[in-house]
């Protein structure tokens, strides 16, 4: 007693309809490539409509390849033109660039953890102009402003401001001289602070 009588009849009718709709046309109708998509009249009309060709990509005269895109000056339209980068990734790249102050290496794109874009295989698509990096002055910045930098965590900022109170002025040179931050952390933040 899996089904009631009414349910059994309904199930049988449903199966017969599915078989009739899905299987019978395959054996009765001739094989056509575009069956149920276009009628012959629609195909003729579609063939007569001109299709605009996409704008050609910017290429160099010598190699025929795309010119590398400069990361620190690229807008979202230019980034979306790179294969594998859509509007979402383009906005993430730009927002991260703003938080950092600019990119000093193409490898920094790996820090965004883009699942569907392989940075290693696309490094030749980008260049970086490190002169466009905005350097901030640690002496004039507030605690919160320094904490917003992606490479610094709360304990690091505390150490920087303790050094500022202790030594009067603080800069990357002072931090390095007195060993305030670990060398690997100092190397990462050096391009961004005076």
FIMILO-21480 format. One record per residue: x, y, z of N, C-alpha, C in turn; residue in one letter. Coordinates in pm, 1 decimal. Atoms other than C-alpha are relative to their C-alpha. Example, Ala and Ser with C-alpha at 12.3 -4.5 7.8 and 13.67 -1.06 7.14 Angstrom:
REM FIMILO-21480
+----------+----------+----------+----------+----------+----------+----------+----------+----------+--------+
!     n_c1 !     n_c2 !     n_c3 !    ca_c1 !    ca_c2 !    ca_c3 !     c_c1 !     c_c2 !     c_c3 ! kollum !
+----------+----------+----------+----------+----------+----------+----------+----------+----------+--------+
!     89.0 !   -119.0 !      0.0 !   1230.0 !   -450.0 !    780.0 !     90.0 !    120.0 !      0.0 !      A !
!    -82.0 !   -119.0 !     -6.0 !   1367.0 !   -106.0 !    714.0 !    -77.0 !    109.0 !     73.0 !      S !
+----------+----------+----------+----------+----------+----------+----------+----------+----------+--------+
END
This chain:
REM FIMILO-21480
+----------+----------+----------+----------+----------+----------+----------+----------+----------+--------+
!     n_c1 !     n_c2 !     n_c3 !    ca_c1 !    ca_c2 !    ca_c3 !     c_c1 !     c_c2 !     c_c3 ! kollum !
+----------+----------+----------+----------+----------+----------+----------+----------+----------+--------+
!     82.6 !   -117.8 !      0.0 !      0.0 !      0.0 !      0.0 !     87.7 !    125.1 !      0.0 !      X !
!    -86.3 !   -115.6 !     11.7 !    252.9 !    253.6 !   -114.6 !    -78.9 !    123.8 !    -41.8 !      X !
!     83.3 !   -109.8 !     46.4 !      1.4 !    472.8 !   -301.9 !   -147.2 !    -35.6 !     17.7 !      X !
!    144.4 !     20.2 !      2.8 !   -369.8 !    516.9 !   -271.3 !    -42.4 !    -15.0 !   -145.8 !      X !
!     46.8 !     26.1 !    135.7 !   -582.9 !    432.4 !   -576.5 !      6.0 !    125.7 !    -86.0 !      X !
!     -3.0 !   -125.2 !     75.8 !   -617.2 !    795.6 !   -689.7 !    142.6 !     44.6 !    -30.1 !      X !
!   -139.1 !    -38.0 !     20.0 !   -244.6 !    856.1 !   -645.8 !     66.3 !    -88.7 !   -104.0 !      X !
!    -54.7 !     92.8 !     98.7 !   -158.8 !    544.6 !   -850.6 !    -41.5 !     41.7 !   -140.3 !      X !
!     49.1 !    -40.7 !    130.9 !   -376.3 !    659.2 !  -1138.8 !     68.5 !    129.5 !    -45.1 !      X !
!    -65.7 !   -126.1 !     33.2 !   -225.9 !   1008.8 !  -1128.4 !    145.0 !    -20.7 !    -39.8 !      X !
!   -139.9 !     29.7 !     30.1 !    129.5 !    869.6 !  -1129.2 !     12.5 !    -64.6 !   -136.8 !      X !
!     -3.2 !     67.0 !    130.1 !     53.9 !    645.5 !  -1428.7 !    -26.9 !    100.3 !   -111.9 !      X !
!     30.2 !   -101.5 !    101.4 !   -100.9 !    935.1 !  -1623.2 !    120.1 !     91.8 !    -20.0 !      X !
!   -116.5 !    -86.7 !      8.5 !    200.4 !   1153.6 !  -1545.1 !    114.0 !    -67.4 !    -75.4 !      X !
!   -106.1 !     74.0 !     69.7 !    446.8 !    886.4 !  -1664.6 !    -31.3 !    -12.8 !   -148.2 !      X !
!     38.3 !     12.1 !    140.6 !    252.1 !    833.9 !  -1987.6 !     20.0 !    132.9 !    -71.6 !      X !
!    -19.3 !   -132.1 !     60.6 !    254.4 !   1208.8 !  -2056.1 !    147.8 !     31.4 !    -20.6 !      X !
!   -144.5 !    -24.3 !     13.0 !    629.5 !   1234.8 !  -1992.9 !     59.5 !    -81.2 !   -113.5 !      X !
!    -49.9 !     85.1 !    109.0 !    701.9 !    944.3 !  -2224.8 !    -46.6 !     56.4 !   -133.0 !      X !
!     53.2 !    -55.5 !    124.3 !    476.7 !   1098.5 !  -2488.4 !     70.2 !    127.7 !    -41.0 !      X !
!    -61.9 !   -127.9 !     32.3 !    642.7 !   1439.2 !  -2467.9 !    149.4 !    -14.0 !    -28.0 !      X !
!   -145.5 !      7.6 !     12.0 !   1006.1 !   1332.5 !  -2433.1 !     50.4 !   -104.8 !    -97.5 !      X !
!    -57.7 !    108.9 !     78.5 !   1058.0 !   1001.7 !  -2610.1 !    -58.8 !    -13.9 !   -139.2 !      X !
!     61.4 !     24.3 !    130.3 !    808.7 !    975.6 !  -2895.9 !     50.7 !     96.8 !   -106.7 !      X !
!    -49.7 !    -88.8 !    106.5 !    922.3 !   1292.7 !  -3082.4 !    138.9 !    -37.1 !    -50.4 !      X !
!   -134.4 !     39.7 !     43.1 !   1278.4 !   1155.6 !  -3094.3 !     -5.1 !   -107.9 !   -107.4 !      X !
!      8.8 !    111.2 !     94.2 !   1168.2 !    849.3 !  -3288.1 !    -89.1 !     31.4 !   -119.1 !      X !
!     95.4 !    -27.9 !    106.4 !    888.1 !    999.3 !  -3498.5 !     48.6 !    111.9 !    -90.9 !      X !
!    -41.4 !   -115.4 !     79.3 !   1028.5 !   1336.8 !  -3612.5 !    140.0 !    -21.6 !    -56.6 !      X !
!   -134.7 !     15.3 !     57.1 !   1332.9 !   1356.6 !  -3844.9 !    101.4 !     79.5 !     82.3 !      X !
!   -106.9 !    -69.5 !    -72.5 !   1664.8 !   1460.0 !  -3694.4 !     32.6 !    131.6 !    -68.5 !      X !
!    -37.6 !   -132.4 !     49.0 !   1723.8 !   1830.8 !  -3738.9 !     88.7 !     64.0 !    105.4 !      X !
!    -96.3 !    -58.5 !    -93.0 !   2000.6 !   2033.8 !  -3587.8 !    -65.2 !     99.7 !     95.6 !      X !
!     59.1 !   -104.7 !    -82.3 !   1786.3 !   2322.8 !  -3460.1 !   -147.1 !    -26.8 !     28.6 !      X !
!    139.7 !     33.5 !    -21.7 !   1463.5 !   2140.5 !  -3382.4 !    -55.1 !     75.8 !    120.3 !      X !
!     72.6 !    -73.3 !   -101.6 !   1220.1 !   2347.9 !  -3174.2 !     65.6 !    133.5 !     37.5 !      X !
!    -63.9 !   -126.5 !    -32.2 !   1453.3 !   2651.7 !  -3174.6 !    -42.5 !    108.0 !    -99.4 !      X !
!     37.7 !    -94.8 !    103.7 !   1391.1 !   2829.4 !  -3508.6 !    -82.0 !    -72.8 !   -105.6 !      X !
!     65.3 !     51.3 !    120.1 !   1153.9 !   2777.9 !  -3792.8 !     83.7 !     46.4 !   -117.1 !      X !
!    -82.5 !    -43.4 !    114.9 !   1307.4 !   2806.0 !  -4143.0 !    -16.0 !    148.2 !    -31.7 !      X !
!     20.9 !   -141.8 !     27.9 !   1151.4 !   3152.0 !  -4187.4 !     79.3 !     86.6 !     98.1 !      X !
!    -74.9 !    -75.6 !   -100.4 !   1304.5 !   3277.1 !  -3859.5 !    149.8 !     -9.5 !    -24.9 !      X !
!   -142.6 !     14.3 !     29.2 !   1644.4 !   3138.4 !  -3960.3 !     41.3 !     94.4 !   -111.6 !      X !
!    -31.3 !    -90.1 !    110.6 !   1634.6 !   3336.2 !  -4284.8 !      2.6 !    144.7 !     48.3 !      X !
!      4.5 !   -135.6 !    -53.0 !   1540.1 !   3652.8 !  -4097.7 !    123.4 !     25.8 !     86.2 !      X !
!   -115.2 !    -17.6 !    -88.5 !   1815.2 !   3600.0 !  -3837.4 !    128.9 !     12.4 !    -79.6 !      X !
!   -121.4 !     -8.9 !     80.1 !   2075.3 !   3550.0 !  -4111.0 !     14.5 !    135.7 !    -66.9 !      X !
!     -6.6 !   -128.5 !     68.5 !   1986.0 !   3884.2 !  -4269.5 !     29.6 !    116.0 !     93.9 !      X !
!    -26.4 !   -107.0 !    -96.2 !   2034.1 !   4086.5 !  -3948.0 !    149.9 !     13.4 !     20.1 !      X !
!   -144.4 !    -17.3 !    -20.7 !   2383.8 !   4237.9 !  -3927.3 !     33.6 !     -3.4 !    148.8 !      X !
!    -45.4 !     10.7 !   -138.3 !   2570.4 !   4154.7 !  -3608.3 !    125.5 !     85.4 !     13.7 !      X !
!   -119.0 !    -84.7 !    -14.7 !   2814.2 !   4422.8 !  -3486.6 !    116.5 !    -80.5 !     55.4 !      X !
!   -118.5 !     69.5 !    -50.4 !   3166.6 !   4299.3 !  -3435.0 !     52.3 !     74.5 !    121.8 !      X !
!    -51.5 !    -67.4 !   -118.8 !   3330.3 !   4368.9 !  -3097.7 !    118.5 !     89.2 !    -35.7 !      X !
!   -111.2 !    -92.6 !     22.9 !   3579.8 !   4652.7 !  -3073.8 !    131.6 !    -74.3 !     16.6 !      X !
!   -127.4 !     69.2 !    -11.6 !   3934.8 !   4534.4 !  -3131.2 !     74.2 !     42.0 !    125.9 !      X !
!    -76.2 !    -27.6 !   -121.7 !   4153.6 !   4508.2 !  -2823.6 !    124.9 !     78.4 !    -35.8 !      X !
!   -121.3 !    -78.6 !     19.3 !   4450.1 !   4739.4 !  -2781.5 !    118.0 !    -96.1 !     -9.0 !      X !
!   -112.7 !     91.0 !     19.5 !   4751.0 !   4557.0 !  -2919.4 !    123.9 !     79.6 !    -39.8 !      X !
!   -123.4 !    -66.1 !     40.4 !   5112.5 !   4645.6 !  -2970.4 !     25.8 !    -30.1 !   -146.6 !      X !
!    -25.4 !     18.0 !    142.6 !   5236.0 !   4683.8 !  -3324.5 !     97.7 !   -113.5 !    -25.5 !      X !
!   -105.0 !     98.3 !     25.3 !   5530.4 !   4448.1 !  -3284.4 !    -43.1 !   -142.8 !     29.3 !      X !
!     25.9 !    138.2 !    -39.6 !   5396.9 !   4143.5 !  -3104.2 !   -141.6 !    -46.4 !    -28.9 !      X !
!    137.5 !     40.4 !     21.5 !   5023.4 !   4147.6 !  -3175.8 !    -70.7 !    -40.1 !    128.4 !      X !
!     59.4 !     35.0 !   -129.6 !   4953.4 !   4094.9 !  -2804.7 !    -51.6 !    126.1 !     67.6 !      X !
!     52.5 !   -113.3 !    -76.9 !   4762.9 !   4314.4 !  -2559.3 !    112.1 !     66.0 !     78.9 !      X !
!    -95.4 !    -70.8 !    -84.2 !   4961.5 !   4581.7 !  -2383.1 !    -34.1 !    -29.0 !    145.2 !      X !
!     28.8 !     24.3 !   -141.9 !   4999.3 !   4512.7 !  -2011.1 !    -72.3 !    119.2 !     62.0 !      X !
!     81.8 !   -101.1 !    -66.1 !   4757.6 !   4704.8 !  -1792.1 !     70.1 !     46.2 !    127.4 !      X !
!    -65.3 !    -54.9 !   -118.7 !   4905.1 !   4938.1 !  -1528.1 !   -100.6 !      0.0 !    114.6 !      X !
!     95.5 !     23.4 !   -108.9 !   4738.2 !   4840.3 !  -1199.1 !    -34.1 !    125.2 !     79.8 !      X !
!     25.6 !   -115.8 !    -85.5 !   4772.9 !   5170.3 !  -1012.2 !    -78.6 !    110.5 !    -69.8 !      X !
!     76.0 !   -101.2 !     71.3 !   4598.8 !   5370.9 !  -1283.3 !   -121.9 !    -55.7 !    -70.6 !      X !
!    109.0 !     64.1 !     74.6 !   4346.9 !   5120.5 !  -1421.2 !   -134.6 !     26.4 !     65.5 !      X !
!    136.4 !    -11.9 !    -51.1 !   3977.1 !   5186.5 !  -1389.0 !    -71.7 !   -133.9 !    -19.4 !      X !
!     71.6 !    128.2 !      4.1 !   3710.0 !   4917.9 !  -1366.8 !    -26.2 !    -46.2 !   -142.6 !      X !
!     24.1 !     38.9 !    139.1 !   3639.7 !   4924.7 !  -1742.1 !    122.9 !    -69.5 !    -57.6 !      X !
!   -123.5 !     60.4 !     49.5 !   4003.4 !   4849.0 !  -1822.2 !     24.2 !   -135.7 !     65.2 !      X !
!    -20.4 !    127.8 !    -69.1 !   4017.4 !   4573.5 !  -1559.6 !    -95.1 !   -107.8 !    -51.3 !      X !
!     97.3 !     97.2 !     50.0 !   3701.4 !   4404.9 !  -1689.0 !     40.1 !    -51.3 !   -137.4 !      X !
!    -45.5 !     42.4 !    132.6 !   3863.2 !   4388.8 !  -2034.4 !    101.3 !   -114.2 !      8.0 !      X !
!    -94.8 !    109.3 !    -18.5 !   4120.8 !   4144.0 !  -1891.8 !    -79.7 !   -129.0 !     18.2 !      X !
!     72.1 !    127.0 !     -6.5 !   4006.2 !   3786.6 !  -1941.4 !      7.5 !    -59.5 !    140.5 !      X !
!      6.8 !     59.7 !   -132.5 !   3891.4 !   3633.1 !  -1614.7 !    -38.0 !     98.0 !    109.6 !      X !
!     38.1 !   -100.4 !    -99.4 !   3815.5 !   3961.4 !  -1437.7 !   -135.1 !     58.0 !    -40.0 !      X !
!    132.2 !    -57.0 !     22.5 !   3451.9 !   4058.3 !  -1414.2 !    -17.8 !    124.0 !     85.1 !      X !
!     24.2 !   -121.5 !    -78.2 !   3290.7 !   4358.3 !  -1246.8 !     27.4 !    -18.4 !    148.9 !      X !
!    -22.0 !     23.9 !   -143.6 !   3309.0 !   4198.5 !   -900.9 !    148.9 !      2.6 !     32.9 !      X !
!   -143.8 !      0.6 !    -25.2 !   3682.7 !   4125.2 !   -918.5 !     61.5 !    137.3 !    -25.9 !      X !
!    -53.3 !   -133.9 !     29.5 !   3749.4 !   4466.9 !  -1075.2 !    -24.0 !     93.8 !    118.1 !      X !
!     27.0 !    -87.9 !   -114.9 !   3579.6 !   4642.9 !   -784.1 !     84.1 !    -39.8 !    120.4 !      X !
!    -86.3 !     43.8 !   -111.1 !   3772.1 !   4429.6 !   -533.6 !    143.5 !     48.0 !    -19.0 !      X !
!   -137.4 !    -44.6 !     29.4 !   4103.6 !   4513.7 !   -704.3 !     13.8 !    148.8 !     27.6 !      X !
!     -6.0 !   -145.5 !    -19.8 !   4025.4 !   4886.3 !   -697.9 !    -14.1 !     36.3 !    147.6 !      X !
!     17.0 !    -30.0 !   -143.3 !   3901.0 !   4887.9 !   -336.8 !    125.8 !    -34.9 !     78.7 !      X !
!   -122.3 !     39.5 !    -70.0 !   4211.9 !   4699.7 !   -220.0 !    113.2 !     97.2 !    -32.0 !      X !
!   -101.6 !    -98.8 !     38.9 !   4433.3 !   4942.1 !   -414.9 !    -16.6 !    127.8 !     81.0 !      X !
!     26.2 !   -120.1 !    -78.9 !   4265.1 !   5233.2 !   -234.1 !     41.0 !    -19.6 !    145.9 !      X !
!    -37.1 !     26.6 !   -140.0 !   4312.5 !   5070.0 !    107.7 !    151.2 !     -5.0 !     17.6 !      X !
!   -145.7 !     10.2 !     -8.2 !   4678.4 !   4994.4 !     36.1 !     68.1 !    134.8 !    -21.3 !      X !
!    -68.5 !   -121.1 !     44.1 !   4767.4 !   5323.1 !   -127.5 !     61.6 !    -22.0 !   -136.7 !      X !
!    -54.0 !     35.8 !    131.4 !   4864.4 !   5148.5 !   -451.7 !     71.5 !   -133.3 !      7.8 !      X !
!    -70.9 !    128.2 !      6.9 !   5029.4 !   4827.4 !   -566.3 !    146.8 !     24.5 !    -31.4 !      X !
!   -141.1 !     -6.9 !     35.7 !   5406.4 !   4782.1 !   -570.9 !     43.6 !   -125.7 !    -73.9 !      X !
!    -30.1 !    124.0 !     71.2 !   5393.0 !   4430.8 !   -720.3 !   -130.0 !    -61.7 !    -50.0 !      X !
!    117.1 !     69.7 !     54.4 !   5152.9 !   4235.4 !   -939.8 !    -38.4 !   -115.8 !     91.8 !      X !
!     25.8 !    113.2 !    -89.9 !   5184.7 !   3947.5 !   -691.1 !    -93.3 !     36.3 !    115.3 !      X !
!     90.7 !    -41.4 !   -107.4 !   4983.5 !   4153.8 !   -441.4 !   -145.1 !    -35.1 !    -31.6 !      X !
!    135.9 !     41.6 !     36.0 !   4671.6 !   4054.0 !   -635.4 !    -35.4 !   -134.7 !     62.6 !      X !
!     24.9 !    129.5 !    -66.1 !   4711.6 !   3709.4 !   -474.0 !    -65.4 !     18.5 !    136.6 !      X !
!     55.3 !    -26.0 !   -133.0 !   4615.4 !   3867.5 !   -142.7 !   -151.4 !     14.7 !     -2.9 !      X !
!    144.5 !    -13.6 !     13.4 !   4262.2 !   3914.1 !   -277.5 !    -71.1 !   -135.7 !     -3.3 !      X !
!     55.7 !    136.5 !      2.8 !   4211.3 !   3534.0 !   -294.8 !   -112.1 !    -12.4 !   -102.6 !      X !
!     99.8 !      9.8 !    105.9 !   4029.0 !   3547.7 !   -626.4 !     -5.8 !   -144.8 !    -47.4 !      X !
!     16.1 !    142.9 !     26.3 !   3897.7 !   3195.9 !   -674.9 !      2.7 !    -32.4 !   -149.0 !      X !
!     14.7 !     30.4 !    141.9 !   3828.0 !   3219.3 !  -1047.8 !     96.4 !     76.5 !    -89.3 !      X !
!   -100.1 !    -71.6 !     78.1 !   4127.2 !   3426.7 !  -1158.1 !    137.5 !    -39.2 !     51.5 !      X !
!   -133.3 !     45.1 !    -38.5 !   4478.4 !   3282.6 !  -1154.4 !    101.3 !    112.2 !    -24.7 !      X !
!    -92.7 !   -112.7 !      9.4 !   4721.4 !   3565.3 !  -1082.0 !    132.2 !    -44.3 !    -61.8 !      X !
!   -129.7 !     45.5 !     50.3 !   5033.2 !   3357.5 !  -1156.6 !      3.5 !    -11.8 !   -152.2 !      X !
!     -0.3 !     16.8 !    145.6 !   4929.8 !   3279.0 !  -1512.5 !    -32.2 !    130.3 !    -73.9 !      X !
!     35.1 !   -126.8 !     63.9 !   4823.4 !   3639.9 !  -1578.8 !     91.2 !    115.4 !     39.8 !      X !
!    -89.4 !   -109.0 !    -41.0 !   5119.9 !   3837.5 !  -1442.0 !     46.9 !     83.4 !   -118.6 !      X !
!    -44.6 !    -75.8 !    117.4 !   5218.7 !   3936.3 !  -1796.2 !   -107.1 !     97.5 !    -48.3 !      X !
!    109.0 !    -90.3 !     40.2 !   4880.3 !   4112.5 !  -1832.8 !      5.9 !    133.2 !     74.2 !      X !
!     -3.0 !   -119.3 !    -84.6 !   4975.1 !   4374.4 !  -1571.7 !    141.6 !     52.8 !     17.4 !      X !
!   -124.6 !    -63.3 !    -43.6 !   5248.0 !   4620.7 !  -1485.3 !    -35.2 !     85.7 !    121.2 !      X !
!     21.7 !    -84.4 !   -116.9 !   5293.3 !   4834.1 !  -1175.3 !     96.2 !    117.8 !     -6.8 !      X !
!    -79.1 !   -122.4 !     -7.1 !   5412.5 !   5193.7 !  -1161.1 !      6.3 !     38.9 !    147.5 !      X !
!    -10.1 !    -22.3 !   -144.6 !   5539.0 !   5220.2 !   -803.3 !      9.9 !    147.9 !     36.4 !      X !
!     -3.8 !   -143.1 !    -30.6 !   5574.8 !   5598.6 !   -833.7 !   -139.9 !     54.4 !     29.6 !      X !
!    138.1 !    -43.1 !    -24.1 !   5194.0 !   5620.6 !   -813.7 !    -51.1 !    -39.6 !    137.8 !      X !
!     40.9 !     39.0 !   -135.2 !   5185.0 !   5476.6 !   -460.4 !     -8.0 !    125.4 !     87.1 !      X !
!     16.3 !   -113.3 !    -92.3 !   5050.6 !   5726.6 !   -205.7 !     67.5 !    -37.0 !    132.2 !      X !
!    -69.1 !     24.5 !   -127.0 !   5292.0 !   5740.9 !     87.4 !    -61.9 !     85.9 !    108.2 !      X !
!     60.1 !    -71.8 !   -112.6 !   5141.2 !   5837.9 !    420.3 !    107.4 !     29.4 !    105.2 !      X !
!    -93.6 !    -40.1 !   -105.1 !   5319.1 !   6010.9 !    708.1 !    -50.6 !    -54.6 !    133.1 !      X !
!     41.4 !     62.1 !   -125.8 !   5301.7 !   5802.0 !   1026.1 !    -13.3 !    101.5 !    113.5 !      X !
!      5.0 !   -100.4 !   -106.2 !   5362.0 !   6111.4 !   1241.8 !   -133.4 !     73.6 !      5.4 !      X !
!    122.6 !    -80.1 !      3.4 !   5046.0 !   6287.4 !   1128.8 !   -127.2 !    -85.2 !     -0.2 !      X !
!    117.8 !     86.4 !      9.1 !   4813.5 !   5986.4 !   1107.4 !    -53.6 !    -36.8 !    138.3 !      X !
!     61.3 !     44.3 !   -125.5 !   4566.9 !   5887.4 !   1378.7 !     14.2 !   -151.2 !     13.2 !      X !
!     -7.4 !    143.3 !    -27.4 !   4562.4 !   5544.2 !   1538.2 !    -93.6 !    -76.8 !    -94.0 !      X !
!     98.6 !     67.2 !     84.8 !   4246.4 !   5449.3 !   1345.7 !     41.5 !      0.3 !   -146.8 !      X !
!    -42.3 !     -9.3 !    139.7 !   4389.1 !   5568.0 !   1014.3 !    111.1 !   -100.5 !    -30.1 !      X !
!   -108.4 !     97.0 !     19.9 !   4702.4 !   5355.5 !   1056.9 !    -56.3 !   -141.8 !      7.0 !      X !
!     59.7 !    132.6 !    -17.2 !   4491.0 !   5058.9 !   1168.5 !    -77.3 !    -44.8 !   -124.4 !      X !
!     74.8 !     34.4 !    122.3 !   4292.5 !   5073.6 !    840.2 !     87.8 !    -63.9 !   -106.8 !      X !
!    -88.0 !     58.5 !    101.8 !   4599.9 !   4967.1 !    642.5 !     -5.6 !   -152.1 !     10.2 !      X !
!     18.3 !    145.4 !     -3.6 !   4559.3 !   4601.0 !    542.2 !    119.7 !    -79.3 !     52.9 !      X !
!   -118.1 !     74.0 !    -44.7 !   4915.7 !   4504.8 !    636.1 !     28.5 !     16.2 !    148.9 !      X !
!    -24.2 !    -23.4 !   -142.0 !   4894.2 !   4628.2 !    995.2 !   -117.3 !    -50.1 !     83.8 !      X !
!    101.5 !     47.0 !    -93.5 !   4709.0 !   4465.0 !   1281.2 !      8.9 !     83.8 !    127.7 !      X !
!      9.7 !    -81.9 !   -121.1 !   4612.7 !   4613.2 !   1616.7 !    129.6 !      0.9 !     82.3 !      X !
!   -125.0 !     -3.2 !    -78.8 !   4927.7 !   4499.9 !   1807.2 !    113.1 !     77.2 !    -70.3 !      X !
!   -102.8 !    -73.8 !     74.4 !   5149.2 !   4641.4 !   1529.0 !    -18.7 !    150.7 !     15.1 !      X !
!     28.8 !   -143.5 !    -11.5 !   4977.6 !   4980.2 !   1546.3 !     29.0 !     47.9 !    141.6 !      X !
!    -34.9 !    -35.5 !   -137.8 !   5013.4 !   4979.8 !   1924.9 !    150.4 !     18.9 !     14.0 !      X !
!   -145.8 !    -11.7 !     -5.4 !   5387.8 !   4919.9 !   1886.3 !     47.7 !    128.7 !    -68.5 !      X !
!    -38.0 !   -122.1 !     72.2 !   5412.1 !   5204.2 !   1632.1 !    -27.7 !    123.4 !     85.0 !      X !
!     33.9 !   -118.3 !    -79.1 !   5232.8 !   5450.6 !   1860.7 !     76.6 !      4.2 !    133.1 !      X !
!    -89.8 !      0.5 !   -116.9 !   5437.0 !   5339.6 !   2163.1 !    136.4 !     56.2 !    -39.4 !      X !
!   -127.4 !    -53.3 !     49.5 !   5749.0 !   5412.1 !   1955.9 !    -11.1 !    149.9 !    -25.7 !      X !
!     21.3 !   -143.2 !     24.5 !   5601.7 !   5749.0 !   1860.0 !      9.4 !     79.2 !    130.6 !      X !
!     -8.1 !    -66.4 !   -130.5 !   5559.7 !   5840.3 !   2228.8 !    143.5 !     -4.4 !     54.6 !      X !
!   -134.7 !     18.8 !    -55.0 !   5905.7 !   5707.3 !   2314.6 !    105.7 !     82.3 !    -75.1 !      X !
!   -104.6 !    -63.3 !     80.6 !   6109.3 !   5854.8 !   2025.4 !    -40.7 !    135.9 !    -56.9 !      X !
!     44.6 !   -130.7 !     48.8 !   5903.7 !   6165.2 !   1946.6 !    -55.1 !     -4.8 !   -141.3 !      X !
!     43.5 !     12.1 !    139.1 !   5884.3 !   6110.3 !   1571.2 !     13.2 !   -146.1 !    -40.6 !      X !
!     -5.7 !    138.6 !     45.9 !   5817.8 !   5788.0 !   1394.9 !     -7.8 !     -2.9 !   -152.3 !      X !
!     -1.3 !     23.3 !    144.5 !   5895.2 !   5677.4 !   1040.4 !     47.8 !   -143.1 !    -20.6 !      X !
!    -47.1 !    136.1 !     26.2 !   5991.1 !   5354.2 !    870.4 !    147.0 !    -15.5 !     39.6 !      X !
!   -141.6 !      4.8 !    -37.2 !   6357.3 !   5439.3 !    928.0 !     15.6 !    -15.7 !    151.5 !      X !
!     -5.3 !     10.7 !   -146.5 !   6296.9 !   5485.6 !   1304.5 !    -46.8 !   -139.1 !     44.1 !      X !
!     49.9 !    133.2 !    -35.3 !   6095.6 !   5163.3 !   1321.2 !    105.0 !   -107.3 !    -27.4 !      X !
!   -103.9 !     96.8 !     34.6 !   6377.0 !   4975.9 !   1148.2 !    119.8 !     12.6 !     94.2 !      X !
!   -116.7 !    -25.7 !    -85.6 !   6651.7 !   5137.7 !   1354.9 !    -18.4 !    -58.1 !    140.6 !      X !
!     24.3 !     45.6 !   -136.6 !   6490.3 !   5047.3 !   1688.3 !    -64.9 !   -138.5 !      7.1 !      X !
!     56.0 !    135.3 !      2.5 !   6348.9 !   4711.4 !   1578.2 !   -140.1 !     -7.6 !     58.6 !      X !
!    134.6 !     -6.3 !    -56.2 !   5992.7 !   4809.7 !   1667.1 !    -89.2 !   -108.2 !    -59.5 !      X !
!     80.5 !    101.8 !     68.8 !   5831.0 !   4581.3 !   1408.2 !     91.2 !   -109.6 !    -54.5 !      X !
!    -80.2 !    105.6 !     62.3 !   5950.9 !   4246.2 !   1273.5 !     40.9 !     40.3 !   -142.3 !      X !
!    -55.7 !    -39.6 !    130.0 !   6157.8 !   4274.1 !    954.7 !    -96.3 !    -30.3 !   -114.9 !      X !
!     90.2 !     34.6 !    110.1 !   5902.5 !   4094.2 !    735.2 !   -118.6 !     96.5 !     -7.3 !      X !
!    112.4 !    -94.3 !     -3.1 !   5623.1 !   4331.2 !    845.8 !     46.2 !    137.6 !    -47.9 !      X !
!    -55.7 !   -129.8 !     40.2 !   5842.8 !   4638.0 !    801.1 !     25.6 !      5.1 !   -150.5 !      X !
!    -24.6 !      6.2 !    143.1 !   5937.4 !   4524.6 !    450.9 !   -130.4 !     17.6 !    -77.9 !      X !
!    129.0 !    -10.5 !     68.8 !   5567.7 !   4498.6 !    356.7 !    -55.5 !    142.3 !      4.5 !      X !
!     60.6 !   -133.5 !    -13.4 !   5469.6 !   4843.5 !    486.8 !     91.3 !    111.8 !    -49.5 !      X !
!    -95.9 !   -103.9 !     38.7 !   5785.5 !   5033.0 !    377.6 !    -42.0 !     79.8 !   -124.3 !      X !
!     39.5 !    -80.0 !    116.1 !   5646.5 !   5132.8 !     32.7 !   -115.8 !     97.0 !     27.7 !      X !
!    122.0 !    -77.7 !    -24.4 !   5339.1 !   5290.6 !    195.8 !     14.4 !    112.0 !    102.9 !      X !
!    -15.9 !   -102.3 !   -103.3 !   5479.0 !   5503.3 !    478.9 !    134.9 !     67.2 !    -14.5 !      X !
!   -125.0 !    -78.5 !      6.8 !   5741.3 !   5778.5 !    492.6 !     89.1 !    -32.6 !    116.6 !      X !
+----------+----------+----------+----------+----------+----------+----------+----------+----------+--------+
END
